[in-house]
Amino acid sequence: MMKSRISLKPCPFCGASVSAFRGTGNVTFFLCSNEECRALVSFGGNKQVAPDAVEAENPINNFNTRADNGTLH
């Protein structure tokens, strides 16, 4: 798990807390803590994070963006 202090919005599917971690290819993943949901989210993009892996420039901002207001938080 990432140990930095980041602020993540709750899971957009169930509202439970979410943790961020580096997974395969050093890509950032977001995992819902709700055992019934367990959504696992990552964001593609142009930032090279490993020889075979890319992700969004700022995946945390991507995760925290919601369609209800269209702004970054």
Secondary structure as the mmCIF struct_conf table of DSSP 4:
data_model
#
loop_
_struct_conf.conf_type_id
_struct_conf.id
_struct_conf.beg_label_comp_id
_struct_conf.beg_label_asym_id
_struct_conf.beg_label_seq_id
_struct_conf.end_label_comp_id
_struct_conf.end_label_asym_id
_struct_conf.end_label_seq_id
BEND BEND1 SER A 4 SER A 4
HELX_LH_PP_P HELX_LH_PP_P1 LYS A 9 CYS A 11
TURN_TY1_P TURN_TY1_P1 PRO A 12 CYS A 14
STRN STRN1 VAL A 18 ARG A 22
HELX_RH_3T_P HELX_RH_3T_P1 THR A 24 ASN A 26
STRN STRN2 THR A 28 CYS A 32
TURN_TY1_P TURN_TY1_P2 GLU A 35 CYS A 37
STRN STRN3 LEU A 40 VAL A 41
BEND BEND2 ASN A 46 ASN A 46
STRN STRN4 LYS A 47 ALA A 50
TURN_TY1_P TURN_TY1_P3 PRO A 51 ASP A 52
STRN STRN5 ALA A 53 GLU A 55
BEND BEND3 GLU A 57 GLU A 57
HELX_RH_AL_P HELX_RH_AL_P1 PRO A 59 ASN A 64
TURN_TY1_P TURN_TY1_P4 ALA A 67 ASN A 69
#
